[in-house]
Amino acid sequence: MQKPAVILLSGGLDSATTAAIARREGFALYALSVDYGQRHRFELEAAGRVARAMSVKRHVTLSIDLGRFGGSALTDAIDVPKDRAVEKLEQEIPVTYVPARNTVLLSLALAYAEVIPAADIFIGVNAIDYSGYPDCRPVFIEAFNRLAALGTKAGVVGRLQFQIHTPLIKMTKAEIIRRGIELGVDYALTHSCYDPDPAGRSCGRCDACLLRLAGFAKAGLKDPLEYQMD
């Protein structure tokens, strides 16, 4: 019998690869996507496509409007940065950082996991090719692992020993893409752009697009998505 695992599924490249890794490791996938008030819905639509392609057992989409707080270019009327040099992306925390987002997402995943019950939670954070977000670092994940043990009934009574899995955390974007291709991930189903046009075409200029395009280039592959400059 397959062990269940909760997969935080955004619809992006990293979360799709993470789901494929969890599936290859023999887990039954329970996907969680969160509508947190982001500026478009194309990534959530992609999450649905990826979930169907991965044959997840159950896909839950929750709504929690972090846009009510604002403070991020992804949830507020703040311009998304464009055309930043890829090598400079890690040097500052950009305005696309959503305050405490991964803390919120992992907390929701933890609640979902405790009910299933599932001891394993997968998240596609990455500390190599990333946009400088503090909640993508190993020290944050280690702290959340401790929180999961201390802040849940299942953890306190010893019914579940929670583990937050971060299989991509030390991989470059090119390595992530190659691994996904090996596992049969169809990246045409995914969406990464922070600022797509009304038709859903990626801008090719935001941090997410630049990291994605650089990853495909370094992997020697062509990104199957359509870009506005194509």
C-alpha positions, 0 to 999 in steps of 0.5 A: 500500500502506498504511503500518502503525502501532501504535495504543495502544487502551485502549477509551476515548474518546481512543484510539478517536478517535486510531485513527480519525484514524490510519485517516483518514490512511491507516495500516493499524492494528495495535492494542495494548491492555494489561491492566496490572492495572486494577480492572475489565475494561470498558475492555478489552472496549471496546477489542475492540469499537473494534478490530473497528469500526475493522477493525484488521489485528491486535489484541494484548492483553498482560498486565503486572500493575502492580497488583503494585506498587500505588500507584494508585487504578486498580490498588490498594485506594485509593478513586477520587476523586469529584465533583472540580471539572473546573477543578481537575483539572489542579492536582495529580497525582491518585491515579488516576495509575498510576506510569510507565504511559505509559512502559510502554505506549509501550515495549511499543508500540515493541517491537511496532512494531519487529517489524511493522515500523512507524515510526509509533506513535499514542497518545491523550494530551491536555495540555488537558482531562486529569487532571494526568498528567505522562506526557501532556505534550508534553515527555514525548512528545518525550523518548520519541521520542529514546529510540525512536531510541536504544534500538532496533536499527531506530533505531540502524541507521537502518532505521526513524525512529520517530515518536510521533503525538499528534493529540489533545495540544492539543485540548479534550475537546469538540474531540476528540469533534467530530472523532471524530463527523466520522470516524464514531466510535461512542462507544457502543462506548467506556468511560472510567469509573474506577469503574463498577458491576458491570454496567459503567455509568459512575459519572458522578462520577470524573475520567474521567467528569466530563471526558467529560461536560463534553466532550460538553456543550461539544460540544452532544452527548449521551453515548451511554453509560449512567450510574448516575445516569440 
